[in-house]
Amino acid sequence: MSGREPERGSAARRVARTRPFHAITPFTMLDFPDSIACILWVAGCNMRCGYCHNPQIVLGKGVLSEADVLNFLRRRTGLLDGVVLSGGEATAWPGLIAFTAQVKAMGFAVKLDTNGLRPDVVARLLAARLIDRIALDYKAPPGRFRAVTGTCAYRNFSLTLDLLCAQQSVPFEVRTTVHHALLEDQDVLDMAGDLAARGYRGNYTVQQAIAGPDRPTLGNLAHAGQPFDMVRLATSSPIAMSFR
């Protein structure tokens, strides 16, 4: 038995590498500003956020190969402007950079949705000019980061945020999801203050977590309950803030 276990594990890893995608959303006009795009959902994630409403993507295995996705994109050439790389967490996939180069070579603009835990991958994508837009999830301030994300990697996120604030070539947006079991309004204001201190001048989007019996989350959270105080946040934030 002991001699067979590594073989099964190796086979599972090979499947994960050859089928990295959970699904394709073939059309969106909301997720990539000013573009008609599709969304590629990369399976797996390096966080375990309790409010995540995609547990099947975070914990599940991919079912689509790179070839499957590239064939889909070839059929959409001239019909779509861009591709959104989401998940899960796309930067956790070892094949992301090579795959993104193929997508760019097909003429698509590329937007990356990321939690920022792989500043090395983001830096390589920027250096190779493979990314046209980035959405960065600011999950929590340092003192709450582990409770919200299940990781102790705030420093990695911080490095990504500094990298994006320092560069001028690629537009990026920052967003935070709020569930009052995990974050309070003051946490959001603390993050807004941190963004301002780092020189971020874009819009900061705050969104209510979607949770409840009919919308299962990774942490089985109850309904988000009392919404955040939009008036207080908007008037107290040192940077522009929007809500959804």
N, C-alpha and C positions, 0 to 999 in steps of 0.2 A: 504493500500500500504506500509506504513512504516514498518509494521510487517513482510512483505515478503522479503524485501531487504536483510536482513542478511542471510536468507535462500539461496537466489541465490548466494550471495557472498561466503557463506560456501561451496556450491556445486562447485563453480568455483575453490576454493582453494583445495578441495578434488581431482578434476580432475588434477590440476597442480601437486599435490603430487603423484598421481597414474600413471600419464603419463608424466614423466619429460623429455623425450627425443624427440628431433625434428626429427632426422634421424640417419641412420647408413651409413657410407661409408665403404663398406665391405672389401676393399683392398687398402693398400697404402704401398709403399716402400720408401716414401719420408719423412713422418711425424714423424717416430720413427727410428732414426739412427740405422743401422745394424739389423733391425728387419722387419719382414713382419707383418703388423698390420692392424687393422681396426680403424675407428674413430667413436666415439660416440658423437653426438652433443646434448649437454644439452640445453634445451630451457630456455630463460630468461638471463638477464645480469644486473649487478649493475653499469654499465657504459653506456654512450650514446655517443660514439665516432663518430664524423661526417663522417669519412672515412670508417666506418664499412661497409663491403660489404655483411654482413649477417643480414640485418634488419629483415628478416622473422624469424630468430632464436631468435634475441634479443627481438623482440616485440610479437612474436607469442606464441602459446601454444604448449605444447608437444603433440605428437600423439602416441608415443610408451611407453609402460609400462616397468617397470623393468623386469617383466616376459618375455615380448617380446624380450628384449635385451639379457637376460640370456639364453633363448632358442636359439637365434642366436649364441651366443658364444659356447654353448654346441656342436652345429653342426660344429663349426670351431676348436674345440679342435684337436691339432695335425697338423692343417693347418696354423694357425696363431701363431706368437710368442708373440705378444703384443696387447695392447689396448691403444688408445689415448683418453683421456677424454678432450673434447674441448667444444666450445659453440659459442655464449653465454658465460656464465661463470660458469664452473662446480662447483666451490667452493661456489657459491651462493645457490646451491641446498642442503637443509637440509639432504637429504638422501645419500649424496655422500660417507661419510666414511663407512657406513654399506655396501653400494653397492660395493665399491672398495674392501672391505674385501672378498666379495663373488667372485669377479673377480680374485683376487689373489689366493684364495683357489682352483680355477679351473686350476691354473698353468700358467696364463698369466702374462707377465711383463706389467707394467702400466706406461704410461707417462701422465703427467698432463700439459695442456696448461692453464696458468692462468694470470690474470691481477694483482694479488697480493693484492687485497683489503680485503682478508680474511686471515691474518697471523695466526689466531687461527686455522683455518681449515688446512692450510699447515703444521703447527707445529704438529697437531694431526696425520696427514697422515705420516709425517716423523717419529714421535715417535713410531707409530705402524708398521713401515717398510712396508707400503702399496704402496709406490711410488718408481719406479726405475729410473725415469728421469723427469725433469721439464723444461719447456720453460716458461720464465717469460717475459711478455710484459712491457717494460719501455716506457710508453706512452708519457711522456713529463717531462721536468724539473719543479720544484715547481711553478715558475711564470706562466707557461703555462698549468699546469695540468688541471685546471677547464675548460679552454677554449677547450681543446682537448677532455676531458673525460666526461664533464658535471657533475663532482663530485668535492668535496673539500677534498677528502680522500687521499691526497698524503702521509700523515703520515702512513696510513695503508700499502700502497705500500712500503714505506721506511722500515717499520718493517719487511715485508716479504723479501725484498732484503737483509737486514742485517742478517736475520735468515739463508737464503740460503748461503750467503758468509761465515758464521761462521761454518756451518756444512761441513763435509767431506765425508759423506757416499753416497750421491746421486748427480750424475752429473747434472748440470743445465746450460742452455744457456739463454742469454738475447737478446732480439730483439726489434727493434723500427720500426714502420711504419711512413713514411714521406709523408705528403701532404703539399705543400708549402703555402696553405691557412691557415695552422695551425702551421707548424714548419719550421724553417730555418736551414741551415747547422750548424750555430753556436749553436743552441739548441742541435743538435746531439753531437757536440764536448763537450758541457757542460755535457751532460749525460755520455759520455765516460770518462771525467775527474772524475765525481762522482763515476763511477764504479771502476776506478783505485784507488781512495782514499779509497774505502771500501775494497779493497783487491781482487776484482774480477780479475781472471786471465784467464777466458775462452774467447771464441770468441764472439764478439758483432756483431750481424747481423742487417743490415739496409736494409729495403725494401721499394720500391716505392708503394704508395697507388694506388689501381686500382679503377678508378672512371671515370664517363662520362655518356652520354646518354644511352649507351648500358650496363653499369655496375652500376646500381643504388646503392647509399649509404644511410646510415641512415640520413645524413645531406644534401642529394641531392647535393653533391659537384660536381663541374665541373671537367673536366679532370685535372689530377695533374699538367700538364704544365711542366715547366722546371725541368728536373731531378736534383737530388742532385749532388754535385760536388764530385765524387768518389775519384779523385786524392787528392783534398784538405783534405777530411775526412781521407783517408788512411794515408796520410803523417803527419797529425797533431794530430791524435788520439794517446793517451798514451797506448792504448790496441789494440790487434788484432781486425781488423774489416773486415767483409765480406759483400757483397752486392748481392741483388737479386730483 
